[in-house]
């Protein structure tokens, strides 16, 4: 039996699903956890978007933030994302940054 080799995309999905509730991590930390360099962090959103389109609807996008603790938020998803953060005990300030970023930051 052949051992299956996981692609970078497979590893990204595994890493994202490993982020616990109430914690966040950054695109760069995900890339490093998956064995890639900092430039690979730019591909994570596309990888997750493709997985979502293929039916993986439980991706915790809200748990992935920028390196400075800023969250990505759009008018379309604002209410939903802010509700998720509140449910998980993550406080967001008026500048869309996580208030206690160092405390909720998940390291692999």
C-alpha positions in Angstrom: 0.0 0.0 0.0 1.4 3.4 -1.0 1.8 6.0 1.7 -0.2 9.1 0.7 1.8 12.3 0.5 0.1 15.3 1.8 0.2 18.4 -0.3 0.8 21.9 1.0 -3.0 22.5 0.7 -3.8 19.4 2.7 -1.4 20.5 5.4 -2.9 24.1 5.4 -6.4 22.6 6.0 -5.2 20.4 8.8 -3.4 23.4 10.5 -6.4 25.6 10.2 -8.7 23.0 11.7 -6.2 22.6 14.6 -6.7 26.2 15.8 -8.7 25.9 19.0 -11.9 27.8 19.7 -11.1 31.1 21.4 -7.6 31.3 19.8 -6.3 32.8 16.6 -3.2 32.4 14.5 -1.6 34.2 11.7 -1.1 33.4 8.0 2.6 33.3 8.5 2.4 30.8 11.4 0.2 28.6 9.3 2.7 28.6 6.4 5.6 27.8 8.7 3.6 25.0 10.5 3.0 23.5 7.0 6.7 23.6 6.1 6.8 26.6 3.9 8.4 30.1 4.1 6.7 33.5 4.6 5.8 34.0 0.9 3.5 30.9 1.1 1.3 32.7 3.6 0.0 34.7 0.6 -1.6 31.5 -0.8 -3.5 30.4 2.3 -6.6 32.4 1.6 -6.8 31.0 -2.0 -6.3 27.4 -0.7 -9.1 27.9 1.9 -11.4 29.5 -0.6 -11.0 26.6 -3.0 -11.7 24.1 -0.1 -14.8 26.1 0.8 -16.0 26.1 -2.8 -15.5 22.3 -2.9 -17.8 21.9 0.1 -15.7 22.4 3.2 -18.0 24.9 4.8 -16.7 24.7 8.4 -13.4 26.5 7.9 -12.8 28.8 10.8 -11.7 31.8 8.7 -12.2 34.2 11.7 -9.4 32.5 13.6 -6.8 33.5 11.0 -5.6 37.1 11.4 -2.8 39.3 10.3 0.6 39.4 12.0 -0.2 42.5 14.0 -3.5 41.1 15.4 -5.7 42.9 12.9 -8.7 41.0 11.7 -10.0 40.8 8.1 -13.6 42.0 8.1 -15.9 43.1 5.3 -19.3 44.7 5.4 -20.8 41.4 4.1 -19.3 39.3 7.0 -19.0 41.9 9.8 -22.0 40.8 11.9 -21.3 37.1 11.5 -17.6 37.5 12.3 -18.1 39.8 15.3 -20.6 37.3 16.7 -18.1 34.5 16.4 -15.4 36.5 18.1 -17.8 37.3 20.9 -18.9 33.7 21.3 -15.2 32.6 21.6 -14.3 35.4 24.0 -12.0 37.3 21.6 -12.3 41.0 22.1 -12.0 43.3 19.0 -11.2 47.0 19.4 -12.6 49.9 17.3 -9.6 49.5 14.9 -10.5 45.9 14.1 -7.5 44.6 16.1 -7.7 41.9 18.8 -7.3 43.5 22.2 -5.6 40.6 23.9 -3.7 39.3 20.9 -0.7 37.9 22.7 -2.9 35.9 25.0 -5.1 34.3 22.4 -2.3 33.8 19.8 -2.1 30.0 18.9 1.4 28.7 18.1 1.9 25.3 16.5 
